[in-house]
Amino acid sequence: MKKQIQWLSFLAVGLSLLAHTGCSSKKVNENDPKEMFDDAESDIKNDRYLLALDKLRVVKSKFAYTSYGALAQLRIADVYFLQESYPESAASYDTFVELYPKHEKASYALFKAGESHFLDIPSNIARDLKSAESAIRTLDSYVSKYPGGEYQQKALEMKQQAYDRLAEKELSIAQFYIKRKKPDSARLRLNKILDDFSHSSSAEKAKELLKSL
């Protein structure tokens, strides 16, 4: 019985390795950017993200001045996004926009950079919200550069949500000062909401609190 269990265990490991290697075990010509890129795409399709990244980095490095070099940079960003590694995806999308500002995918990359920053915003407003500031800045750039673009509506919605999060944080700090009986400090935060986040969901509450101080 013990030997049977060991055999089944070895079989399971073997099948697992086969599942992870799959078609990626075939020999790929590293001097052919299309073949390398297509093989990386196959890895992405099968959730073999680390293998895909390795191949895309080779394409990006060896064929930087070809169309595949540009596409490799973009797909590296996409893989990071799929892995929910949002700081890395944002940086990679930004790099694509900087290197290929006139590329047909530049608008997509700029939007995805903003979306990456947005998805990196912590759910707890007590934490650092620099990602919200980055999201607003990047999404605003997308909206300005590509008016009526494919992702315009979604960009505006995410920008507003990031804007609201920053305002919520200011309101939370103001309420903290009110509880600690520090009205001057509270007024500074509440006035900041009205000055910098007048279109946020916290603006009306800020007005009410100012009247009560």
Backbone hydrogen bonds, N-H to C=O, Kabsch-Sander energy under -0.5 kcal/mol:
donor,donor_aa,acceptor,acceptor_aa,energy
5,I,1,M,-2.1
6,Q,2,K,-2.1
7,W,3,K,-2.5
8,L,4,Q,-2.4
9,S,5,I,-2.0
10,F,6,Q,-2.5
11,L,7,W,-2.4
12,A,8,L,-2.2
13,V,9,S,-2.1
14,G,10,F,-2.5
15,L,11,L,-2.5
16,S,12,A,-2.1
17,L,13,V,-2.3
18,L,14,G,-2.2
19,A,15,L,-2.3
20,H,16,S,-1.9
21,T,17,L,-2.3
22,G,18,L,-2.9
24,S,21,T,-2.0
25,S,22,G,-1.3
26,K,23,C,-1.5
30,E,28,V,-0.8
32,D,29,N,-1.7
36,M,32,D,-2.3
37,F,33,P,-2.7
38,D,34,K,-3.0
39,D,35,E,-2.0
40,A,36,M,-2.0
41,E,37,F,-2.2
42,S,38,D,-1.8
43,D,39,D,-1.9
44,I,40,A,-2.3
45,K,41,E,-2.5
46,N,42,S,-1.4
47,D,44,I,-1.9
48,R,43,D,-3.4
49,Y,47,D,-1.2
52,A,48,R,-2.2
53,L,49,Y,-2.6
54,D,50,L,-2.0
55,K,51,L,-2.0
56,L,52,A,-2.8
57,R,53,L,-2.3
58,V,54,D,-1.4
59,V,55,K,-2.2
60,K,56,L,-2.8
61,S,57,R,-2.3
62,K,58,V,-3.1
63,F,59,V,-2.3
64,A,61,S,-0.6
66,T,63,F,-1.8
69,G,63,F,-0.7
70,A,66,T,-1.4
71,L,67,S,-2.2
72,A,68,Y,-2.4
73,Q,69,G,-1.7
74,L,70,A,-1.9
75,R,71,L,-2.7
76,I,72,A,-2.1
77,A,73,Q,-1.6
78,D,74,L,-2.1
79,V,75,R,-2.5
80,Y,76,I,-2.2
81,F,77,A,-2.2
82,L,78,D,-2.6
83,Q,79,V,-1.9
84,E,81,F,-1.5
85,S,80,Y,-2.8
86,Y,84,E,-1.2
89,S,85,S,-2.3
90,A,86,Y,-2.6
91,A,87,P,-2.0
92,S,88,E,-2.1
93,Y,89,S,-2.7
94,D,90,A,-2.4
95,T,91,A,-2.1
96,F,92,S,-1.9
97,V,93,Y,-2.3
98,E,94,D,-2.4
99,L,95,T,-2.6
100,Y,96,F,-2.9
103,H,100,Y,-1.7
106,A,103,H,-2.0
109,A,105,K,-2.6
110,L,106,A,-2.3
111,F,107,S,-2.3
112,K,108,Y,-2.7
113,A,109,A,-2.0
114,G,110,L,-1.9
115,E,111,F,-2.6
116,S,112,K,-2.4
117,H,113,A,-2.1
118,F,114,G,-2.3
119,L,115,E,-2.8
120,D,116,S,-0.9
121,I,118,F,-1.6
125,I,123,S,-0.7
127,R,124,N,-1.8
132,A,129,L,-0.8
133,E,129,L,-1.4
134,S,130,K,-2.5
135,A,131,S,-2.2
136,I,132,A,-2.3
137,R,133,E,-2.3
138,T,134,S,-2.6
139,L,135,A,-2.9
140,D,136,I,-2.3
141,S,137,R,-1.5
142,Y,138,T,-2.0
143,V,139,L,-2.7
144,S,140,D,-2.2
145,K,141,S,-2.5
146,Y,142,Y,-2.6
149,G,146,Y,-2.2
152,Q,149,G,-1.7
155,A,151,Y,-2.7
156,L,152,Q,-2.4
157,E,153,Q,-2.1
158,M,154,K,-2.4
159,K,155,A,-2.4
160,Q,156,L,-2.2
161,Q,157,E,-2.0
162,A,158,M,-2.5
163,Y,159,K,-2.3
164,D,160,Q,-2.6
165,R,161,Q,-1.9
166,L,162,A,-1.9
167,A,163,Y,-1.9
168,E,164,D,-2.6
169,K,165,R,-1.8
170,E,166,L,-1.9
171,L,167,A,-2.4
172,S,168,E,-2.4
173,I,169,K,-2.2
174,A,170,E,-2.3
175,Q,171,L,-2.6
176,F,172,S,-1.8
177,Y,173,I,-2.1
178,I,174,A,-2.2
179,K,175,Q,-2.2
180,R,176,F,-1.5
181,K,178,I,-1.5
182,K,177,Y,-2.7
186,A,182,K,-2.0
187,R,183,P,-2.8
188,L,184,D,-1.8
189,R,185,S,-1.6
190,L,186,A,-2.6
191,N,187,R,-3.0
192,K,188,L,-1.5
193,I,189,R,-1.7
194,L,190,L,-1.8
195,D,191,N,-2.2
196,D,192,K,-3.4
197,F,192,K,-0.6
197,F,193,I,-2.2
200,S,197,F,-1.9
203,A,200,S,-1.1
206,A,202,S,-2.2
207,K,203,A,-2.0
208,E,204,E,-2.0
209,L,205,K,-2.3
210,L,206,A,-2.2
211,K,207,K,-1.8
212,S,208,E,-1.1
213,L,209,L,-0.8
213,L,210,L,-0.8
